[in-house]
Amino acid sequence: MSECIFCKIVNKEIPSDIVYEDENVLAFKDLNPVAPTHILFIPKKHIPTLLDLDSETQHLVGEIHRAVVYVAKELGLEKGFRLVGNCNEHGGQEVFHIHYHLLAGRELQWPPG
C-alpha cells in the first residue's frame, strides 16, 4: 500500500525511532506522544483495520502482543501500561493500518475518554 504512512515506515522510506523489529512486527516511538512512553506496534503486512483480519493474518495480533510483552519488560514497565487498539472512524482510528498504542510512564486514568 504505497499511500500508507506505516507501510512507508516499514519499508524505511520514512525514518522512525524503532524500538523493536522482527519478521512480522515493527514498533517505533510515536511522533506525538500522549504519555512519557508512547510506542506504536504494527504488523509489517498492511491490514487496514481489525475487521480486516482473516484466518491467514489473525496470528499477527498474537505476534504483536508477544512483541509488546518483550518491549514492556525491556523498558521496565512492570508497574503497568495501557495497550490501545482503535478500529475505524468512530473508534478513533486515524491511520488505516492496524496498530496498537503502548502508553506508560504515568498513572493512566479510566475511562480514557
Backbone as XML, in Angstrom:
<?xml version="1.0"?>
<chain id="A" units="angstrom">
  <residue number="1" name="MET">
    <atom name="N" x="0.858" y="-1.175" z="0.000"/>
    <atom name="CA" x="0.000" y="0.000" z="0.000"/>
    <atom name="C" x="0.900" y="1.233" z="0.000"/>
  </residue>
  <residue number="2" name="SER">
    <atom name="N" x="1.085" y="1.825" z="-1.155"/>
    <atom name="CA" x="2.063" y="2.897" z="-1.330"/>
    <atom name="C" x="1.689" y="4.199" z="-0.634"/>
  </residue>
  <residue number="3" name="GLU">
    <atom name="N" x="0.429" y="4.415" z="-0.336"/>
    <atom name="CA" x="-0.011" y="5.659" z="0.305"/>
    <atom name="C" x="0.076" y="5.603" z="1.829"/>
  </residue>
  <residue number="4" name="CYS">
    <atom name="N" x="0.184" y="4.434" z="2.388"/>
    <atom name="CA" x="0.107" y="4.239" z="3.833"/>
    <atom name="C" x="1.412" y="4.671" z="4.513"/>
  </residue>
  <residue number="5" name="ILE">
    <atom name="N" x="1.295" y="5.591" z="5.457"/>
    <atom name="CA" x="2.481" y="6.089" z="6.164"/>
    <atom name="C" x="3.178" y="4.981" z="6.946"/>
  </residue>
  <residue number="6" name="PHE">
    <atom name="N" x="2.411" y="4.057" z="7.531"/>
    <atom name="CA" x="3.043" y="2.969" z="8.283"/>
    <atom name="C" x="3.765" y="2.002" z="7.350"/>
  </residue>
  <residue number="7" name="CYS">
    <atom name="N" x="3.211" y="1.766" z="6.161"/>
    <atom name="CA" x="3.918" y="0.926" z="5.189"/>
    <atom name="C" x="5.229" y="1.596" z="4.768"/>
  </residue>
  <residue number="8" name="LYS">
    <atom name="N" x="5.208" y="2.905" z="4.649"/>
    <atom name="CA" x="6.432" y="3.634" z="4.297"/>
    <atom name="C" x="7.462" y="3.522" z="5.413"/>
  </residue>
  <residue number="9" name="ILE">
    <atom name="N" x="7.015" y="3.501" z="6.660"/>
    <atom name="CA" x="7.933" y="3.305" z="7.791"/>
    <atom name="C" x="8.492" y="1.892" z="7.753"/>
  </residue>
  <residue number="10" name="VAL">
    <atom name="N" x="7.639" y="0.895" z="7.498"/>
    <atom name="CA" x="8.092" y="-0.495" z="7.389"/>
    <atom name="C" x="9.148" y="-0.625" z="6.303"/>
  </residue>
  <residue number="11" name="ASN">
    <atom name="N" x="8.931" y="0.045" z="5.174"/>
    <atom name="CA" x="9.847" y="-0.029" z="4.037"/>
    <atom name="C" x="11.051" y="0.904" z="4.162"/>
  </residue>
  <residue number="12" name="LYS">
    <atom name="N" x="11.153" y="1.588" z="5.323"/>
    <atom name="CA" x="12.273" y="2.502" z="5.608"/>
    <atom name="C" x="12.326" y="3.692" z="4.636"/>
  </residue>
  <residue number="13" name="GLU">
    <atom name="N" x="11.164" y="4.060" z="4.088"/>
    <atom name="CA" x="11.063" y="5.235" z="3.233"/>
    <atom name="C" x="10.913" y="6.498" z="4.076"/>
  </residue>
  <residue number="14" name="ILE">
    <atom name="N" x="10.417" y="6.318" z="5.294"/>
    <atom name="CA" x="10.258" y="7.405" z="6.262"/>
    <atom name="C" x="11.008" y="6.986" z="7.516"/>
  </residue>
  <residue number="15" name="PRO">
    <atom name="N" x="11.876" y="7.847" z="8.045"/>
    <atom name="CA" x="12.617" y="7.465" z="9.250"/>
    <atom name="C" x="11.701" y="7.408" z="10.468"/>
  </residue>
  <residue number="16" name="SER">
    <atom name="N" x="12.058" y="6.532" z="11.388"/>
    <atom name="CA" x="11.332" y="6.433" z="12.654"/>
    <atom name="C" x="12.307" y="5.960" z="13.724"/>
  </residue>
  <residue number="17" name="ASP">
    <atom name="N" x="11.914" y="6.178" z="14.959"/>
    <atom name="CA" x="12.728" y="5.740" z="16.092"/>
    <atom name="C" x="12.274" y="4.337" z="16.483"/>
  </residue>
  <residue number="18" name="ILE">
    <atom name="N" x="12.840" y="3.337" z="15.837"/>
    <atom name="CA" x="12.426" y="1.944" z="16.016"/>
    <atom name="C" x="12.941" y="1.407" z="17.351"/>
  </residue>
  <residue number="19" name="VAL">
    <atom name="N" x="12.034" y="0.787" z="18.103"/>
    <atom name="CA" x="12.416" y="0.176" z="19.377"/>
    <atom name="C" x="12.370" y="-1.345" z="19.321"/>
  </residue>
  <residue number="20" name="TYR">
    <atom name="N" x="11.715" y="-1.891" z="18.279"/>
    <atom name="CA" x="11.630" y="-3.343" z="18.141"/>
    <atom name="C" x="11.315" y="-3.661" z="16.686"/>
  </residue>
  <residue number="21" name="GLU">
    <atom name="N" x="11.946" y="-4.734" z="16.196"/>
    <atom name="CA" x="11.620" y="-5.206" z="14.858"/>
    <atom name="C" x="11.923" y="-6.695" z="14.771"/>
  </residue>
  <residue number="22" name="ASP">
    <atom name="N" x="10.998" y="-7.431" z="14.165"/>
    <atom name="CA" x="11.243" y="-8.823" z="13.827"/>
    <atom name="C" x="10.624" y="-9.073" z="12.457"/>
  </residue>
  <residue number="23" name="GLU">
    <atom name="N" x="10.468" y="-10.306" z="12.100"/>
    <atom name="CA" x="9.969" y="-10.676" z="10.773"/>
    <atom name="C" x="8.566" y="-10.133" z="10.482"/>
  </residue>
  <residue number="24" name="ASN">
    <atom name="N" x="7.718" y="-10.050" z="11.525"/>
    <atom name="CA" x="6.314" y="-9.679" z="11.324"/>
    <atom name="C" x="5.869" y="-8.375" z="11.958"/>
  </residue>
  <residue number="25" name="VAL">
    <atom name="N" x="6.656" y="-7.844" z="12.897"/>
    <atom name="CA" x="6.208" y="-6.713" z="13.716"/>
    <atom name="C" x="7.264" y="-5.621" z="13.729"/>
  </residue>
  <residue number="26" name="LEU">
    <atom name="N" x="6.783" y="-4.380" z="13.727"/>
    <atom name="CA" x="7.655" y="-3.213" z="13.889"/>
    <atom name="C" x="7.068" y="-2.357" z="14.998"/>
  </residue>
  <residue number="27" name="ALA">
    <atom name="N" x="7.912" y="-1.861" z="15.889"/>
    <atom name="CA" x="7.478" y="-0.963" z="16.960"/>
    <atom name="C" x="8.370" y="0.268" z="16.939"/>
  </residue>
  <residue number="28" name="PHE">
    <atom name="N" x="7.750" y="1.429" z="17.059"/>
    <atom name="CA" x="8.503" y="2.684" z="16.999"/>
    <atom name="C" x="7.825" y="3.739" z="17.866"/>
  </residue>
  <residue number="29" name="LYS">
    <atom name="N" x="8.610" y="4.731" z="18.275"/>
    <atom name="CA" x="8.084" y="5.790" z="19.130"/>
    <atom name="C" x="7.120" y="6.674" z="18.347"/>
  </residue>
  <residue number="30" name="ASP">
    <atom name="N" x="6.009" y="7.018" z="18.993"/>
    <atom name="CA" x="5.017" y="7.899" z="18.388"/>
    <atom name="C" x="5.592" y="9.310" z="18.285"/>
  </residue>
  <residue number="31" name="LEU">
    <atom name="N" x="5.363" y="9.973" z="17.155"/>
    <atom name="CA" x="5.870" y="11.338" z="16.964"/>
    <atom name="C" x="5.146" y="12.363" z="17.822"/>
  </residue>
  <residue number="32" name="ASN">
    <atom name="N" x="3.913" y="12.053" z="18.234"/>
    <atom name="CA" x="3.113" y="12.954" z="19.063"/>
    <atom name="C" x="2.670" y="12.211" z="20.316"/>
  </residue>
  <residue number="33" name="PRO">
    <atom name="N" x="3.592" y="11.960" z="21.234"/>
    <atom name="CA" x="3.257" y="11.126" z="22.397"/>
    <atom name="C" x="2.241" y="11.781" z="23.322"/>
  </residue>
  <residue number="34" name="VAL">
    <atom name="N" x="1.369" y="10.933" z="23.876"/>
    <atom name="CA" x="0.388" y="11.398" z="24.859"/>
    <atom name="C" x="0.723" y="10.877" z="26.255"/>
  </residue>
  <residue number="35" name="ALA">
    <atom name="N" x="1.856" y="10.204" z="26.374"/>
    <atom name="CA" x="2.363" y="9.702" z="27.653"/>
    <atom name="C" x="3.885" y="9.691" z="27.544"/>
  </residue>
  <residue number="36" name="PRO">
    <atom name="N" x="4.572" y="9.672" z="28.682"/>
    <atom name="CA" x="6.040" y="9.651" z="28.633"/>
    <atom name="C" x="6.605" y="8.513" z="27.773"/>
  </residue>
  <residue number="37" name="THR">
    <atom name="N" x="5.956" y="7.366" z="27.806"/>
    <atom name="CA" x="6.296" y="6.270" z="26.897"/>
    <atom name="C" x="5.094" y="6.061" z="25.997"/>
  </residue>
  <residue number="38" name="HIS">
    <atom name="N" x="5.297" y="6.217" z="24.688"/>
    <atom name="CA" x="4.216" y="6.038" z="23.712"/>
    <atom name="C" x="4.827" y="5.386" z="22.480"/>
  </residue>
  <residue number="39" name="ILE">
    <atom name="N" x="4.573" y="4.100" z="22.341"/>
    <atom name="CA" x="5.162" y="3.303" z="21.266"/>
    <atom name="C" x="4.043" y="2.692" z="20.436"/>
  </residue>
  <residue number="40" name="LEU">
    <atom name="N" x="4.195" y="2.740" z="19.122"/>
    <atom name="CA" x="3.242" y="2.117" z="18.213"/>
    <atom name="C" x="3.760" y="0.757" z="17.777"/>
  </residue>
  <residue number="41" name="PHE">
    <atom name="N" x="2.886" y="-0.225" z="17.779"/>
    <atom name="CA" x="3.202" y="-1.587" z="17.337"/>
    <atom name="C" x="2.335" y="-1.882" z="16.125"/>
  </residue>
  <residue number="42" name="ILE">
    <atom name="N" x="2.975" y="-2.290" z="15.028"/>
    <atom name="CA" x="2.235" y="-2.568" z="13.803"/>
    <atom name="C" x="2.684" y="-3.895" z="13.194"/>
  </residue>
  <residue number="43" name="PRO">
    <atom name="N" x="1.778" y="-4.551" z="12.472"/>
    <atom name="CA" x="2.235" y="-5.685" z="11.671"/>
    <atom name="C" x="2.926" y="-5.114" z="10.434"/>
  </residue>
  <residue number="44" name="LYS">
    <atom name="N" x="3.918" y="-5.793" z="9.943"/>
    <atom name="CA" x="4.583" y="-5.330" z="8.728"/>
    <atom name="C" x="3.671" y="-5.471" z="7.510"/>
  </residue>
  <residue number="45" name="LYS">
    <atom name="N" x="2.775" y="-6.421" z="7.566"/>
    <atom name="CA" x="1.810" y="-6.611" z="6.473"/>
    <atom name="C" x="0.712" y="-5.562" z="6.616"/>
  </residue>
  <residue number="46" name="HIS">
    <atom name="N" x="0.351" y="-4.932" z="5.516"/>
    <atom name="CA" x="-0.715" y="-3.929" z="5.547"/>
    <atom name="C" x="-2.078" y="-4.603" z="5.720"/>
  </residue>
  <residue number="47" name="ILE">
    <atom name="N" x="-2.725" y="-4.277" z="6.840"/>
    <atom name="CA" x="-4.098" y="-4.702" z="7.110"/>
    <atom name="C" x="-4.798" y="-3.449" z="7.620"/>
  </residue>
  <residue number="48" name="PRO">
    <atom name="N" x="-5.812" y="-2.937" z="6.928"/>
    <atom name="CA" x="-6.399" y="-1.648" z="7.285"/>
    <atom name="C" x="-6.990" y="-1.565" z="8.701"/>
  </residue>
  <residue number="49" name="THR">
    <atom name="N" x="-7.825" y="-2.523" z="9.083"/>
    <atom name="CA" x="-8.470" y="-2.468" z="10.398"/>
    <atom name="C" x="-8.528" y="-3.866" z="11.006"/>
  </residue>
  <residue number="50" name="LEU">
    <atom name="N" x="-8.867" y="-3.932" z="12.271"/>
    <atom name="CA" x="-9.041" y="-5.236" z="12.920"/>
    <atom name="C" x="-10.124" y="-6.055" z="12.227"/>
  </residue>
  <residue number="51" name="LEU">
    <atom name="N" x="-11.107" y="-5.385" z="11.657"/>
    <atom name="CA" x="-12.192" y="-6.085" z="10.971"/>
    <atom name="C" x="-11.717" y="-6.754" z="9.680"/>
  </residue>
  <residue number="52" name="ASP">
    <atom name="N" x="-10.523" y="-6.405" z="9.223"/>
    <atom name="CA" x="-9.970" y="-6.991" z="8.006"/>
    <atom name="C" x="-9.090" y="-8.212" z="8.268"/>
  </residue>
  <residue number="53" name="LEU">
    <atom name="N" x="-8.921" y="-8.579" z="9.538"/>
    <atom name="CA" x="-8.158" y="-9.792" z="9.841"/>
    <atom name="C" x="-8.913" y="-11.009" z="9.307"/>
  </residue>
  <residue number="54" name="ASP">
    <atom name="N" x="-8.157" y="-12.010" z="8.878"/>
    <atom name="CA" x="-8.765" y="-13.244" z="8.424"/>
    <atom name="C" x="-7.937" y="-14.416" z="8.938"/>
  </residue>
  <residue number="55" name="SER">
    <atom name="N" x="-8.286" y="-15.610" z="8.508"/>
    <atom name="CA" x="-7.607" y="-16.795" z="9.031"/>
    <atom name="C" x="-6.116" y="-16.805" z="8.695"/>
  </residue>
  <residue number="56" name="GLU">
    <atom name="N" x="-5.705" y="-16.097" z="7.671"/>
    <atom name="CA" x="-4.287" y="-16.062" z="7.298"/>
    <atom name="C" x="-3.505" y="-14.962" z="8.004"/>
  </residue>
  <residue number="57" name="THR">
    <atom name="N" x="-4.204" y="-13.988" z="8.577"/>
    <atom name="CA" x="-3.493" y="-12.861" z="9.212"/>
    <atom name="C" x="-3.757" y="-12.723" z="10.708"/>
  </residue>
  <residue number="58" name="GLN">
    <atom name="N" x="-4.732" y="-13.440" z="11.253"/>
    <atom name="CA" x="-5.093" y="-13.258" z="12.664"/>
    <atom name="C" x="-3.944" y="-13.566" z="13.620"/>
  </residue>
  <residue number="59" name="HIS">
    <atom name="N" x="-3.003" y="-14.404" z="13.209"/>
    <atom name="CA" x="-1.855" y="-14.721" z="14.064"/>
    <atom name="C" x="-0.988" y="-13.488" z="14.345"/>
  </residue>
  <residue number="60" name="LEU">
    <atom name="N" x="-1.089" y="-12.482" z="13.496"/>
    <atom name="CA" x="-0.272" y="-11.281" z="13.678"/>
    <atom name="C" x="-0.630" y="-10.523" z="14.957"/>
  </residue>
  <residue number="61" name="VAL">
    <atom name="N" x="-1.877" y="-10.629" z="15.393"/>
    <atom name="CA" x="-2.266" y="-9.992" z="16.660"/>
    <atom name="C" x="-1.481" y="-10.617" z="17.812"/>
  </residue>
  <residue number="62" name="GLY">
    <atom name="N" x="-1.352" y="-11.923" z="17.815"/>
    <atom name="CA" x="-0.551" y="-12.600" z="18.837"/>
    <atom name="C" x="0.915" y="-12.220" z="18.740"/>
  </residue>
  <residue number="63" name="GLU">
    <atom name="N" x="1.429" y="-12.081" z="17.528"/>
    <atom name="CA" x="2.818" y="-11.666" z="17.331"/>
    <atom name="C" x="3.041" y="-10.261" z="17.893"/>
  </residue>
  <residue number="64" name="ILE">
    <atom name="N" x="2.072" y="-9.389" z="17.688"/>
    <atom name="CA" x="2.180" y="-8.032" z="18.229"/>
    <atom name="C" x="2.176" y="-8.075" z="19.752"/>
  </residue>
  <residue number="65" name="HIS">
    <atom name="N" x="1.302" y="-8.855" z="20.333"/>
    <atom name="CA" x="1.242" y="-8.950" z="21.799"/>
    <atom name="C" x="2.541" y="-9.521" z="22.370"/>
  </residue>
  <residue number="66" name="ARG">
    <atom name="N" x="3.108" y="-10.487" z="21.689"/>
    <atom name="CA" x="4.399" y="-11.029" z="22.125"/>
    <atom name="C" x="5.463" y="-9.932" z="22.106"/>
  </residue>
  <residue number="67" name="ALA">
    <atom name="N" x="5.469" y="-9.103" z="21.066"/>
    <atom name="CA" x="6.426" y="-8.000" z="20.970"/>
    <atom name="C" x="6.177" y="-6.955" z="22.060"/>
  </residue>
  <residue number="68" name="VAL">
    <atom name="N" x="4.908" y="-6.685" z="22.360"/>
    <atom name="CA" x="4.570" y="-5.728" z="23.424"/>
    <atom name="C" x="5.145" y="-6.207" z="24.757"/>
  </residue>
  <residue number="69" name="VAL">
    <atom name="N" x="4.952" y="-7.477" z="25.074"/>
    <atom name="CA" x="5.463" y="-8.021" z="26.339"/>
    <atom name="C" x="6.985" y="-7.894" z="26.388"/>
  </residue>
  <residue number="70" name="TYR">
    <atom name="N" x="7.644" y="-8.231" z="25.315"/>
    <atom name="CA" x="9.102" y="-8.139" z="25.259"/>
    <atom name="C" x="9.561" y="-6.693" z="25.500"/>
  </residue>
  <residue number="71" name="VAL">
    <atom name="N" x="8.988" y="-5.744" z="24.780"/>
    <atom name="CA" x="9.394" y="-4.340" z="24.919"/>
    <atom name="C" x="9.053" y="-3.812" z="26.310"/>
  </residue>
  <residue number="72" name="ALA">
    <atom name="N" x="7.872" y="-4.149" z="26.820"/>
    <atom name="CA" x="7.479" y="-3.677" z="28.156"/>
    <atom name="C" x="8.472" y="-4.150" z="29.211"/>
  </residue>
  <residue number="73" name="LYS">
    <atom name="N" x="8.893" y="-5.384" z="29.122"/>
    <atom name="CA" x="9.874" y="-5.898" z="30.081"/>
    <atom name="C" x="11.229" y="-5.226" z="29.894"/>
  </residue>
  <residue number="74" name="GLU">
    <atom name="N" x="11.637" y="-5.032" z="28.648"/>
    <atom name="CA" x="12.918" y="-4.365" z="28.367"/>
    <atom name="C" x="12.936" y="-2.938" z="28.909"/>
  </residue>
  <residue number="75" name="LEU">
    <atom name="N" x="11.792" y="-2.262" z="28.872"/>
    <atom name="CA" x="11.708" y="-0.874" z="29.330"/>
    <atom name="C" x="11.356" y="-0.764" z="30.812"/>
  </residue>
  <residue number="76" name="GLY">
    <atom name="N" x="11.187" y="-1.894" z="31.491"/>
    <atom name="CA" x="10.876" y="-1.873" z="32.914"/>
    <atom name="C" x="9.485" y="-1.357" z="33.223"/>
  </residue>
  <residue number="77" name="LEU">
    <atom name="N" x="8.519" y="-1.715" z="32.420"/>
    <atom name="CA" x="7.154" y="-1.208" z="32.589"/>
    <atom name="C" x="6.262" y="-2.140" z="33.407"/>
  </residue>
  <residue number="78" name="GLU">
    <atom name="N" x="6.867" y="-2.932" z="34.277"/>
    <atom name="CA" x="6.098" y="-3.898" z="35.051"/>
    <atom name="C" x="5.058" y="-3.254" z="35.969"/>
  </residue>
  <residue number="79" name="LYS">
    <atom name="N" x="5.227" y="-1.963" z="36.315"/>
    <atom name="CA" x="4.223" y="-1.277" z="37.139"/>
    <atom name="C" x="2.904" y="-1.133" z="36.396"/>
  </residue>
  <residue number="80" name="GLY">
    <atom name="N" x="2.983" y="-1.144" z="35.078"/>
    <atom name="CA" x="1.761" y="-1.082" z="34.290"/>
    <atom name="C" x="1.885" y="-0.249" z="33.037"/>
  </residue>
  <residue number="81" name="PHE">
    <atom name="N" x="1.012" y="-0.553" z="32.114"/>
    <atom name="CA" x="0.923" y="0.188" z="30.866"/>
    <atom name="C" x="-0.460" y="-0.052" z="30.285"/>
  </residue>
  <residue number="82" name="ARG">
    <atom name="N" x="-0.793" y="0.712" z="29.280"/>
    <atom name="CA" x="-2.059" y="0.525" z="28.577"/>
    <atom name="C" x="-1.742" y="0.204" z="27.132"/>
  </residue>
  <residue number="83" name="LEU">
    <atom name="N" x="-2.484" y="-0.750" z="26.564"/>
    <atom name="CA" x="-2.360" y="-1.093" z="25.159"/>
    <atom name="C" x="-3.700" y="-0.781" z="24.506"/>
  </residue>
  <residue number="84" name="VAL">
    <atom name="N" x="-3.685" y="0.128" z="23.523"/>
    <atom name="CA" x="-4.915" y="0.611" z="22.900"/>
    <atom name="C" x="-4.900" y="0.286" z="21.418"/>
  </residue>
  <residue number="85" name="GLY">
    <atom name="N" x="-5.994" y="-0.278" z="20.952"/>
    <atom name="CA" x="-6.180" y="-0.500" z="19.522"/>
    <atom name="C" x="-7.498" y="0.129" z="19.097"/>
  </residue>
  <residue number="86" name="ASN">
    <atom name="N" x="-7.453" y="1.047" z="18.167"/>
    <atom name="CA" x="-8.655" y="1.718" z="17.670"/>
    <atom name="C" x="-9.085" y="1.083" z="16.353"/>
  </residue>
  <residue number="87" name="CYS">
    <atom name="N" x="-10.387" y="1.040" z="16.105"/>
    <atom name="CA" x="-10.897" y="0.436" z="14.870"/>
    <atom name="C" x="-11.917" y="1.354" z="14.209"/>
  </residue>
  <residue number="88" name="ASN">
    <atom name="N" x="-11.589" y="1.785" z="13.018"/>
    <atom name="CA" x="-12.435" y="2.636" z="12.181"/>
    <atom name="C" x="-12.661" y="4.020" z="12.788"/>
  </residue>
  <residue number="89" name="GLU">
    <atom name="N" x="-13.380" y="4.851" z="12.040"/>
    <atom name="CA" x="-13.522" y="6.263" z="12.398"/>
    <atom name="C" x="-14.124" y="6.473" z="13.782"/>
  </residue>
  <residue number="90" name="HIS">
    <atom name="N" x="-15.210" y="5.801" z="14.080"/>
    <atom name="CA" x="-15.879" y="6.012" z="15.373"/>
    <atom name="C" x="-15.062" y="5.455" z="16.535"/>
  </residue>
  <residue number="91" name="GLY">
    <atom name="N" x="-14.134" y="4.572" z="16.246"/>
    <atom name="CA" x="-13.244" y="4.041" z="17.273"/>
    <atom name="C" x="-11.994" y="4.888" z="17.451"/>
  </residue>
  <residue number="92" name="GLY">
    <atom name="N" x="-11.847" y="5.935" z="16.645"/>
    <atom name="CA" x="-10.706" y="6.830" z="16.772"/>
    <atom name="C" x="-9.513" y="6.470" z="15.907"/>
  </residue>
  <residue number="93" name="GLN">
    <atom name="N" x="-9.663" y="5.522" z="14.977"/>
    <atom name="CA" x="-8.542" y="5.146" z="14.118"/>
    <atom name="C" x="-8.290" y="6.242" z="13.097"/>
  </residue>
  <residue number="94" name="GLU">
    <atom name="N" x="-7.041" y="6.703" z="13.032"/>
    <atom name="CA" x="-6.666" y="7.762" z="12.092"/>
    <atom name="C" x="-5.809" y="7.237" z="10.951"/>
  </residue>
  <residue number="95" name="VAL">
    <atom name="N" x="-4.962" y="6.251" z="11.220"/>
    <atom name="CA" x="-4.140" y="5.628" z="10.181"/>
    <atom name="C" x="-4.715" y="4.237" z="9.947"/>
  </residue>
  <residue number="96" name="PHE">
    <atom name="N" x="-5.092" y="3.967" z="8.707"/>
    <atom name="CA" x="-5.758" y="2.705" z="8.410"/>
    <atom name="C" x="-4.748" y="1.616" z="8.025"/>
  </residue>
  <residue number="97" name="HIS">
    <atom name="N" x="-4.025" y="1.225" z="9.057"/>
    <atom name="CA" x="-3.086" y="0.102" z="9.090"/>
    <atom name="C" x="-3.139" y="-0.309" z="10.549"/>
  </residue>
  <residue number="98" name="ILE">
    <atom name="N" x="-3.543" y="-1.539" z="10.826"/>
    <atom name="CA" x="-3.695" y="-1.972" z="12.220"/>
    <atom name="C" x="-2.493" y="-1.520" z="13.041"/>
  </residue>
  <residue number="99" name="HIS">
    <atom name="N" x="-2.774" y="-0.941" z="14.201"/>
    <atom name="CA" x="-1.698" y="-0.552" z="15.105"/>
    <atom name="C" x="-2.233" y="-0.469" z="16.526"/>
  </residue>
  <residue number="100" name="TYR">
    <atom name="N" x="-1.313" y="-0.654" z="17.453"/>
    <atom name="CA" x="-1.619" y="-0.564" z="18.878"/>
    <atom name="C" x="-0.710" y="0.484" z="19.497"/>
  </residue>
  <residue number="101" name="HIS">
    <atom name="N" x="-1.262" y="1.246" z="20.426"/>
    <atom name="CA" x="-0.505" y="2.242" z="21.171"/>
    <atom name="C" x="-0.169" y="1.661" z="22.539"/>
  </residue>
  <residue number="102" name="LEU">
    <atom name="N" x="1.099" y="1.596" z="22.874"/>
    <atom name="CA" x="1.517" y="1.242" z="24.229"/>
    <atom name="C" x="1.780" y="2.566" z="24.937"/>
  </residue>
  <residue number="103" name="LEU">
    <atom name="N" x="1.049" y="2.807" z="26.024"/>
    <atom name="CA" x="1.161" y="4.043" z="26.800"/>
    <atom name="C" x="1.610" y="3.697" z="28.205"/>
  </residue>
  <residue number="104" name="ALA">
    <atom name="N" x="2.604" y="4.434" z="28.697"/>
    <atom name="CA" x="3.123" y="4.165" z="30.046"/>
    <atom name="C" x="3.921" y="5.370" z="30.523"/>
  </residue>
  <residue number="105" name="GLY">
    <atom name="N" x="4.413" y="5.257" z="31.741"/>
    <atom name="CA" x="5.271" y="6.285" z="32.297"/>
    <atom name="C" x="4.564" y="7.289" z="33.184"/>
  </residue>
  <residue number="106" name="ARG">
    <atom name="N" x="3.274" y="7.122" z="33.338"/>
    <atom name="CA" x="2.493" y="7.932" z="34.263"/>
    <atom name="C" x="1.261" y="7.109" z="34.622"/>
  </residue>
  <residue number="107" name="GLU">
    <atom name="N" x="0.594" y="7.487" z="35.694"/>
    <atom name="CA" x="-0.625" y="6.786" z="36.063"/>
    <atom name="C" x="-1.718" y="7.160" z="35.068"/>
  </residue>
  <residue number="108" name="LEU">
    <atom name="N" x="-2.322" y="6.164" z="34.472"/>
    <atom name="CA" x="-3.353" y="6.386" z="33.469"/>
    <atom name="C" x="-4.731" y="6.303" z="34.120"/>
  </residue>
  <residue number="109" name="GLN">
    <atom name="N" x="-5.640" y="7.128" z="33.665"/>
    <atom name="CA" x="-6.982" y="7.204" z="34.243"/>
    <atom name="C" x="-7.969" y="6.369" z="33.423"/>
  </residue>
  <residue number="110" name="TRP">
    <atom name="N" x="-9.103" y="6.056" z="34.060"/>
    <atom name="CA" x="-10.171" y="5.345" z="33.387"/>
    <atom name="C" x="-11.484" y="5.969" z="33.748"/>
  </residue>
  <residue number="111" name="PRO">
    <atom name="N" x="-12.404" y="6.186" z="32.860"/>
    <atom name="CA" x="-12.328" y="5.833" z="31.454"/>
    <atom name="C" x="-11.437" y="6.799" z="30.685"/>
  </residue>
  <residue number="112" name="PRO">
    <atom name="N" x="-10.894" y="6.334" z="29.556"/>
    <atom name="CA" x="-9.953" y="7.157" z="28.810"/>
    <atom name="C" x="-10.584" y="8.316" z="28.065"/>
  </residue>
  <residue number="113" name="GLY">
    <atom name="N" x="-11.879" y="8.247" z="27.704"/>
    <atom name="CA" x="-12.497" y="9.394" z="27.041"/>
    <atom name="C" x="-13.344" y="9.086" z="25.876"/>
  </residue>
</chain>
